[in-house]
């Protein structure tokens, strides 16, 4: 069995060891966070190695420590290196130079022999590394890492508090007769002091703080600054104080209670941190030089990011890069526009005459050297400017709410044909291009480019009456027949002009020949448009050897990639099929355009929203046939479905991860003043409503009405109002309880309750017989002291009765009464009626006997 | 106050001053940003916020410089609780502030997230330190008087009246304050369980005689994270008298003095049958003088009991201390002279419990200590010696007058400790020749000890000389 002293030593050692480990782990953890945020292994990736080396050789084995002079020199070198990086690098390097300086200083402090000051500096430097990491990243993983870091911080600081005491205990033990650094001193040989008092030459900084001593104190607090501990030999100490430490022998530093307390502190701190973060007003300082100007790309489109494959022009093969990615692009919800009830995707697609839900992006009609472009400059029409309420007649069938994730493409992806589109507040506005019909985001300086953008579009079954197509350029029906035909001809010419690439015969001659082989002319007359379309589609079918593949190969580098696909490889992804189809149709004289967007979706089981991911990227064709844009998809559907399924990895974990990312992006990374307002709006509205009601009805009536409203229905009770009222009432109650008069009143009430409670009354009435017995004894000269027990009183009463009554039966009455009293008073028994009456009779008899004996004596 | 500290401006970074500066920064920032974000806050809002910020700034600056005095005044007024920011807390708060400003300037929610992560523990710490000191009471148990240089303990008892929560890492600081010297002692209570009491102690060694004040007691806690501190001042003050250091008389000097004392003829009235001092009561032995039987004790015990006496050969000794502030006498020498007087008084009372005990001190005025009982005299003499001071006005004439006025049986020995031995000898000789003097042959009955180091060292040794 180990002695208490050994147990105590062992507990001390465990604390020391745990604290050193904790400091090392905190340094490692913060460095890993910075490393991850920076995306580079060096220099922060080296910190864990140095931290482990420092822990092992400086803290545990104590075989190495960095000399102060060398530490100071290294500090200067670190400063110079950071300054060099700041001066010579780009903007990112300037930002990182500060972070790197913190990393270098952390290394130096870790390798020093540490006092309390250096340990605290290590913690501070770790926190600063987190701050730098926060500037560099906005990944949701950073949030998880911060939660871990919060736990580490609380654990380390809690141990630090104990460690400080332990070190002071060591000092006390080492120097019982020694002097503390701050002891007052007496000048030796300073001459006679007429006052008889000593002159204090040095005092505590706390009691005699000054600017200079304060500055000196701060300077001396620098981690690499050696603390001056030069003892003054010329002075003798006047007061020597040895501090004390009170600690129970069985007290362990890191007991289970302590660990539980740290964990509880962590949970409470987490909640408090969340509240502080949520409640901190996002009143950003406008026009700050520290804000980023925006990751601008593209031709003059400020604030809009570009997704690969969804730009104004697309290089052939770019979409293929997205097809293997599982990243989300946007999420959407479909609702019935009239009832506002959610609608399933399958029901929606069936109602809209679609094989699969298809979100349309850009449409391009010009091809050159493996690159598709729009080839025209279009006028844009603004949607969603109508302010008047939509009548029931004008209302569409379905409303689709789309939330596009950042970086937001310049295209707003929607299911065509659409009836209307409107951007959500704070997301800017939506424009529609006149010729291609694509929806695009109107850029705005005030729009946060890192925030998701939300818009709503409406679809109507009536508009999708044409199977597999839509009528984009509508000819007004009130026009006369002749005018109508002329207008249609004009539109045809318009489509031909914009959506048949010039000089195809010269740029893709082989493809041009194939097109003419597929769609030959009869007597110089071309086949009907629909026949040409069908022939081209039939040509690109698997029967002719074409297959879907994400593995792209080129057999003949000398020819156009689409020609290589058509003639040699016959394998490619949707972009190749769609390009080949579009060019064949254009070569055959059918206006056609290549459309990119997304086809298909997945349902997130956690959020309940449909998600469209990058692997849903798709390219298809729109051909102008008989006054309609006919949607054509030459890709073998089963092959594509198989390829998409192979990329999908849906499970609960990924759904949870996606939900967490949404929460992170919406609630944390992109928290704005508007979102905060929305968060606190119910509370503010409640306050405003209460104020208005009080003004209108008066305080009493308004209070009555409010509580009536609150308690009449459980729904009201479990609302925001109910929560706020409960919180306020609890707070008010706690405040009242803290007031001493209230507590006194409560204790008085408790006392009264005890006094008048049924049990108390019964007990009191039951033990009244003992009071009567005492009165009887007092009457006949038997005195009882306050400290004597009932049995002792009974014993003295028995002796008295024995002298007065002799061998009478009544002599034993006092003992019986005392026994009954003890049972009632301490055994909490209740005497029945019979016992009570027996005792009452015995007391009557005793009183009578004593009266008789007194008469006899007299 | 020393020259080094006289010109300095004292500042104190308290939690309130830091919060006032933060309030000023927040007000100025809001005055700038609020109208830009909320157009409805136009007009005078900025002006009002700027005025509020300026007021905060002014209060913060005032608090920075005279905060300690205000706190002292508040403590006297009974407002005894205070929240402080230790150095670690100031650094922590500084980093938090830097993050908040950077986040607002850089429109960065990520920086605000780190700010929130740091703010949570900060708020928690503030909350817990307040809980730690709730229903906590402290009392001090200190001796009333000690000898200079002696190591002694002062006990502190801390009680935790909370029902459920332990009080952890409670630091109890006691102020030890003398004239122009101030020191703090600290006891850390690691854990005081709920509804429990713990006692700790600190050790103290005061090397200079005088009156010291203990208190007030400051109870504080930084638990759990050490980044915020709450203090509570318990106005428990007590006085501690530090007597002069008691030394060891030189045996050779003592022997010489004893012989000299025995040679003095006493002409005192008879107090007992043998003029000796009562020693003890013992059983009757054959041959004992029946006049020595103590009849009362014999009747009580039922057997004959005798009073036993010891012969008192030494004459009464009067200690005269001249605390003349001589240029030739160093501070240390005057302190040693006082210590010698104290040692002689203690030695005198140690030898006998009856007789005449007298001490006369010539300082700013002449004071005399004369008590019948040994222990009472010792206490009174040491108390007087603890507070006495050297003075250039110290008069030997008055000292001798006082010795005469207090009277005596004419056979007392006088032991004069003075830095002006020659002058004293001359004065004594003159007084002996004077017919008005009642002291008779005072010169022959007086031992003069020169208060200079060499002469003092011949007489006695202090414990610090051995170290």
Interface residues (C-beta under 8 A of the other chain):
Chain A: X120 X124 X127 X128 X130 X131 X134 X135 X137 X138 X142 X143 X146 X149 X150 X153 X154 X157 X158 X160 X161 X162 X164 X165 X168 X176 X177 X182 X183 X184 X186 X188 X189 X190 X191 X192 X193 X194 X195 X196 X197 X198 X199 X200 X201 X203 X204 X207 X208 X209 X210 X211 X212 X213 X214 X221 X236 X237 X238 X239 X240 X241 X242 X243 X244 X245 X246 X247 X248 X251 X261 X262 X265 X268 X269 X270 X271 X272 X273 X274 X276 X277 X280 X282 X283 X284 X285 X286 X288 X290 X291 X668 X669 X670 X671 X673
Chain B: X2 X4 X5 X8 X9 X10 X11 X12 X29 X30 X32 X33 X34 X36 X37 X87 X88 X91 X92 X95 X98 X99 X100 X102 X104 X105 X106 X107 X108 X109 X110 X111 X112 X113 X114 X115 X116 X117 X118 X119 X120 X121 X123 X124 X128 X151 X156 X158 X169 X176 X178 X179 X180 X181 X182 X183 X184 X185 X186 X187 X188 X189 X190 X191 X198 X199 X200 X201 X202 X203 X204 X205 X206 X207 X208 X210 X222 X223 X224 X225 X226 X227 X325 X326 X327 X329 X330 X331 X332 X334 X388 X389 X390 X391 X392
